Amino acid sequence: MADFGWAFINCTEPAMAGPTGSVLFITGNNSATGSINFMYHTAALAGNPPNTLVLSGNMVITGTLSASVINYENISIIDATGSTYFGDSVDDTHMRTGSLVISGTHTATSRVRYVLSASAPQQRVWVKGFGGNYTNVTSSAHTASTNDYILGITTAGNIEISVPSASLYYTGALLVVKDEHTSRGAFSVTLKRAAGSNSFFDGATTYVLTGTMPAVNLYSNGTNWFVY
């Protein structure tokens, strides 16, 4: 025979209220209610996917927010301390509209100075100081890379620098080749096409540097290399 107990029902307690799909919360008189401003939709609605929690209003989080994807809209202030990282792979693209200013405190004067300023209206960039990637060439045969900016040659004798196609460097890319050896003598530094390249150096297939510590500056127009 089954056992039965008692159930106490207080019919004077306020009934739960709120629209269908609203998230219940306790009011000041200890009754449960819901609001159209705080909804949980099990099905797709108003452009939102199924199983979406929608808050129409403000949220204050005093702890840590963890999310797989965060979409920001109407950001007025971003305040962060410490290092920040954007992107997780080399094919990520980070874009912004408007000007950009990067500043830092100068170690000698303790004054805040602009390090880099990019003006969108003027379409110009200003930097306090500029440094490019430097590669020390210590072999008689060297192939330049697209991440090279300055090639400094320190070994003696005849040197051959193979330069890839200008199209691989893209339009406007710069390449500097400098003979740092103080006594090249009767030998020379020759720039030539790398394997698979059909780019010219000022219309020639090679460019030869002779004399005492010569240098050449090259720029790419996307097809060929030009001396400037």
N, C-alpha and C positions, 0 to 999 in steps of 0.2 A: 504494500500500500504506500502511495507517495506521501511525502511529508510536505506540509504547507506551513508557511510562516505568515508574518504580517508585513504589509507595506504601508508606510505613512505618506499620505498625500496632503500637502498644504495648498488648498485651493485659493488661499489669499495671496500667494506669491504672484508678482507680475508676470505676465506671459512674455515669451521671447518675441522680439519684433525685429523688423528690418527687411529690406528687399531680398528677393531670391538671389542666392549667390554671394550675399554679403558676409564678411567675416565678423563673427560675434565678438563683442567686448563687453566688459562690465561697466555700468554707469554708476553715478554717485549713489543711487538708491539700491545698489546691488542687483539690479535687473540686467539681463542679457539683451543686447540690442545689436543692430547692424546699421551700416550706412552705405549709401550709393557711392560714397567717396573711397570705400575700401572693399573691393570686390575680388572674388576668386572665380574665374570662368573656366569650367571644365571643357568647353567647346570653343572653337575659334570665334572671335567676336571683335568687330571694329578694327580689323587689321591685325589683331593680336592672335598668336597661335594658341592652340588648346593648352589647358593647364597653366594659365597666366594669372598672377596676382597683380592687381592694378590699384595703385594708390593715387588719388587725386588730391594733392596737397604736399606738405613738407614732411621729410623724414630726418630725424637726428640720430646718428649712430655714434656711440661713444667708444665702441670697440673696433674690431677689424672687419671689413667687408671683403668677402671672398666670392669671386664670380668668374665664370669661364669667359664671358664676353660682357663688356660694359660699353654702351653707346651713350656718349655725352651730347647734350644739346644746351645751347644758351649758357656757355660758361663765361662767367665774369671774372672770377678770381681762382687761381690755382696756387696753393701754398704748400710747398714741400721742402723738407730738409733732408740732407744726405744725398747720396747718389740716386739717380733715376735712370731707368733703362726703357727704351722703346724698341719694339720689334724683337723677333726671335729667329730670323733667318736673313740671309744676304739678299733675298729677292723682295724684302719688304720695302715699301715706299712711304715716306713720311712727308706730307705736303702741308703747307700753310699759305694763307692769303694775307698779304699785308707786309709791313716792314719787320725787321728783326734786329735786336740789339743784344749783344753779349758783353757783359762788363765784368770786371774783376778788380781786386785790390792790388795795387802795385806794391811789390815787396820792399822797394827802396823808400818810397815816399808815403806809403800807407794810404794813398789816395785812390778812390774808386775811378777807374778809367774805362772807356770803351775799348774792348779788344777787337770786336768786329761789329760793323754796322751795315745792314743791307736795306736800302731804300727802295720800296716798291714803286712809288711815284717817279723817282728819278732813274730807276733801274740801274743802280750802281752799288758797289760794295766797297767799303773802306776797312782796312785792317791796320792795327798798330805795327805789326811786324809779320812777315810772311816767311814760311819755311816749307820747302818741298822735299820729297823723298830723295835721299842721297844713296847712290850705289857705288861702292868702290870696285873698280875694274882692276883685277890683278892677274888676268890671263891674257894671252895674245889673241884669243878669239872669244868674243863675248856677244851674247844676244840680248838686246834691250827688252824690257818688259813694259807692259802698259801701265804699271804702277810706278815706273821710274820717272823722275823729273830731272835729276842731275846725275850724270855719269862722270865720275872722277877717275881718270886713268893714272895709275901709279907705277905700272910695270914698264920696263924698257923694251926696245926693239920695235919691230913692226906690229901694229895692232889693227885688228879688224873688228868693227862693231857692226853687227847685223841688226838692222832696224826693221821691225815689223811694219806691215801695211798701215798707212795713215788712217785708213778706214777703221782699224781696230782701236785707235786712240780717240776717234770721234773729232768733229770739227772744233777747232780752237785749242786743242791739246798742245802743250809745250814740252820740248825736250832739249836739255842743255848738255853738251858734251865738252868736257874740259880736260886738256892734257896737263896733269899735275906733275909729270916727270920733268925734272929740271934740265936733263941733257938727252933729248931725243936724238940729237945729232942728225945723221943722214937718213934716219928711219922716219916713218910717218904713221899717222892714224887714219884709217880708211873706213868711212861709213858706206855700207852697202845694203842692198835689199836682203831681208831675211827670206827664208824659204817660203814660197807662196805669195810673196809680195810683188806687186807691179807698180808700186809708188816710185816717183822720181824725187830727186833732191835738186830743186831749182832746175828741173828739166833733164838732169843727168841721172844715170843709174848708180853712180858713186859720188862721194864727196870726200876729198883728201885734205887732211890737216898736216901741215909741215911747219918747220921753224921751231922757235923756242916757246913752249907752253901755250900753243894756240887754243882757241875755243870756238864753238859754233852754237848758235841758238836756232832751233827749228820750231816751226809751228805747222799744225795739220789743218788742211781745209776739208778734211774728210776723204780726200782722194790722193793727194800728194803732199810732200814735205817741202817747206819753203824756209830759206835762210832770212833772218831779220836781225 
